[in-house]
Amino acid sequence: MSDKLRIFTDENFESEVLRSKEPVLVDFWATWCPPCRMIAPFVDEAAEEFAGRARVGKLDVDQNPAVADRYGITGIPTLLVFKDGQVVEQRVGALPKAEILRLLEAHATAMA
Protein backbone atom coordinates (compact mmCIF):
# COMPACT_ATOMS: atom_id res chain seq x y z
CA MET A 1 0.00 0.00 0.00
CA SER A 2 1.26 3.43 -0.96
CA ASP A 3 2.24 5.83 1.80
CA LYS A 4 0.15 8.43 -0.08
CA LEU A 5 -3.05 6.36 0.28
CA ARG A 6 -5.13 7.51 3.23
CA ILE A 7 -7.37 5.43 5.45
CA PHE A 8 -10.67 7.17 6.15
CA THR A 9 -12.85 6.28 9.14
CA ASP A 10 -16.09 7.42 10.74
CA GLU A 11 -13.91 9.43 13.15
CA ASN A 12 -11.66 11.25 10.65
CA PHE A 13 -14.02 11.58 7.67
CA GLU A 14 -15.06 15.15 8.37
CA SER A 15 -11.51 16.46 8.85
CA GLU A 16 -9.86 14.35 6.11
CA VAL A 17 -12.57 14.48 3.44
CA LEU A 18 -15.25 17.09 4.04
CA ARG A 19 -12.86 19.86 5.15
CA SER A 20 -10.15 19.05 2.62
CA LYS A 21 -8.96 21.97 0.50
CA GLU A 22 -8.19 19.56 -2.34
CA PRO A 23 -10.53 17.09 -4.08
CA VAL A 24 -10.82 13.68 -2.40
CA LEU A 25 -11.46 10.26 -3.93
CA VAL A 26 -12.97 7.83 -1.43
CA ASP A 27 -13.01 4.12 -2.22
CA PHE A 28 -15.78 2.47 -0.18
CA TRP A 29 -14.75 -1.18 0.11
CA ALA A 30 -14.68 -4.31 2.29
CA THR A 31 -12.13 -7.07 2.78
CA TRP A 32 -14.54 -9.78 1.58
CA CYS A 33 -15.29 -8.02 -1.73
CA PRO A 34 -13.39 -9.47 -4.75
CA PRO A 35 -14.07 -6.48 -7.07
CA CYS A 36 -12.79 -4.19 -4.28
CA ARG A 37 -9.54 -6.14 -4.13
CA MET A 38 -9.33 -6.04 -7.92
CA ILE A 39 -9.32 -2.21 -8.08
CA ALA A 40 -7.21 -1.71 -4.93
CA PRO A 41 -3.91 -1.45 -6.87
CA PHE A 42 -5.46 1.14 -9.20
CA VAL A 43 -6.64 3.25 -6.25
CA ASP A 44 -3.18 2.92 -4.72
CA GLU A 45 -1.53 4.08 -7.95
CA ALA A 46 -3.96 7.00 -8.20
CA ALA A 47 -2.88 8.11 -4.72
CA GLU A 48 0.73 8.23 -5.95
CA GLU A 49 -0.06 9.94 -9.25
CA PHE A 50 -2.23 12.65 -7.71
CA ALA A 51 -0.17 13.35 -4.59
CA GLY A 52 -0.27 17.10 -3.96
CA ARG A 53 -3.28 17.55 -6.29
CA ALA A 54 -5.92 15.36 -4.65
CA ARG A 55 -6.37 13.08 -1.65
CA VAL A 56 -7.06 9.42 -2.29
CA GLY A 57 -8.15 6.96 0.37
CA LYS A 58 -10.22 3.97 1.35
CA LEU A 59 -13.06 3.54 3.80
CA ASP A 60 -13.92 0.02 5.01
CA VAL A 61 -17.74 -0.06 5.07
CA ASP A 62 -17.86 -2.87 7.64
CA GLN A 63 -15.70 -1.00 10.14
CA ASN A 64 -17.13 2.46 9.40
CA PRO A 65 -20.88 2.04 8.86
CA ALA A 66 -21.87 5.61 9.79
CA VAL A 67 -20.22 7.23 6.76
CA ALA A 68 -21.34 4.43 4.43
CA ASP A 69 -24.93 4.87 5.66
CA ARG A 70 -24.72 8.66 5.38
CA TYR A 71 -23.89 8.41 1.67
CA GLY A 72 -26.27 5.53 0.93
CA ILE A 73 -23.57 3.08 -0.04
CA THR A 74 -25.37 -0.15 -0.90
CA GLY A 75 -22.97 -1.66 -3.43
CA ILE A 76 -19.20 -1.86 -3.32
CA PRO A 77 -16.80 -0.87 -4.57
CA THR A 78 -18.23 2.63 -4.74
CA LEU A 79 -15.97 5.55 -5.59
CA LEU A 80 -17.06 9.04 -4.54
CA VAL A 81 -15.20 12.22 -5.45
CA PHE A 82 -15.67 15.06 -2.97
CA LYS A 83 -14.93 18.70 -3.66
CA ASP A 84 -15.56 21.40 -1.06
CA GLY A 85 -17.31 18.83 1.14
CA GLN A 86 -19.81 17.79 -1.56
CA VAL A 87 -20.03 14.66 -3.72
CA VAL A 88 -19.29 15.71 -7.30
CA GLU A 89 -18.88 12.27 -8.91
CA GLN A 90 -19.97 8.74 -8.05
CA ARG A 91 -19.17 5.39 -9.66
CA VAL A 92 -20.25 1.94 -8.49
CA GLY A 93 -18.44 -1.24 -9.45
CA ALA A 94 -14.96 -2.26 -10.49
CA LEU A 95 -13.53 0.35 -12.84
CA PRO A 96 -10.46 0.12 -15.04
CA LYS A 97 -7.47 2.16 -13.90
CA ALA A 98 -7.92 4.67 -16.75
CA GLU A 99 -11.46 5.47 -15.58
CA ILE A 100 -10.33 5.98 -11.98
CA LEU A 101 -7.60 8.34 -13.14
CA ARG A 102 -10.06 10.20 -15.39
CA LEU A 103 -12.41 10.68 -12.44
CA LEU A 104 -9.63 12.32 -10.46
CA GLU A 105 -8.20 14.30 -13.36
CA ALA A 106 -11.55 16.00 -13.89
CA HIS A 107 -11.42 17.47 -10.39
CA ALA A 108 -7.76 17.52 -9.34
CA THR A 109 -6.15 20.76 -8.34
CA ALA A 110 -3.75 22.10 -10.97
CA MET A 111 -0.11 21.94 -9.99
CA ALA A 112 1.42 25.33 -9.31
N, C-alpha and C positions, 0 to 999 in steps of 0.2 A: 504494500500500500504506500502510495506517495506521501511524503511529509507535507505536501500542499493540500491533500484531501482532508476536509474537516469532518468531524463527527458531530451531527446535530442531535439534540435531545429535547425533551419537553422543557427541561430547565434552561437551556441556553438558546432556544429557538428565537426568542424575541431579540436578544442582544446580537446574536450571530447572523440572523437572517433578516428579521423585520426592520432592524435599525441599521443595517449595513449601508454604507455609502455607495458600494459597488453592487452590480447585479449578482444574484445568488442562484445557482442551480442546486436544487435539492432532489436527491434520488431517494424516494421512499421504497424501501426494500425489506426483505426478511431472509434469514439464513436458510430457510427451507425452500426458497423459491428458485428453481433452476433458471428461469429467464433473468432473474436479478443477478445471479452469479455470472451469467453469460455477458451481461453488459458492464459488470463491475470493472474490468480492465479499461473499458472505453471511458468510463466516468473518471477513473484514476488518471488516465492520460489527459483528459480534458482539464483536470485540476492543474496539471503541470503546464499545459499549453496556455492556459488563461491566467496563470499566477500574476497578480498585480493588476489584472483587468476585470476579474470576476472571482467570486468565491464559489467553490464547488464542494459539496459534501453529501453525506448519506445520513438518513434517519431510519433506524430500525423500527418498523411499525409495531412489532410485538412488544418492544421494550419502551416505546414512546407513544402510547395510544392517544394521548390528548391531542397532539398536533395532527396525527393522522385523522382523527375524528373531526377536528376543526376544519380540515380542508376536504372532507368527504372522500378520503382515499378508500376505495373499495376494491381496486385491482392493483396489483404490483407486478413489475416495477411501474411506478408513476414518477415522471420527472416534472417538477414545477420550476419555472423561472420566476424569481421575485425581483422587482425593481421598486425602490422606494416603498417597501413594505407591502406591495400588492403583487398578486399573481398576474404575470403578463403573458405567460405561455404555459401550456400543459400538454403532455404526451403520456399515453398509457401504453405499456407493452415494451418488449425488447426492441430497441432501435439500433440501427447500424451506427458505427462510430461517426461517420460523416454527418448523420442527422443530428447527433448529440452536439457535435462541434458547431453545426449550423445554428442550432437553437441558441447556443451561447454567443456566437458571433453577432447575431442579430441584436443583442442587448449589451454586449461587453463594452466597458469603458475604453475609449481610445487611449492608446499609450501616448504619454507626453513626449 
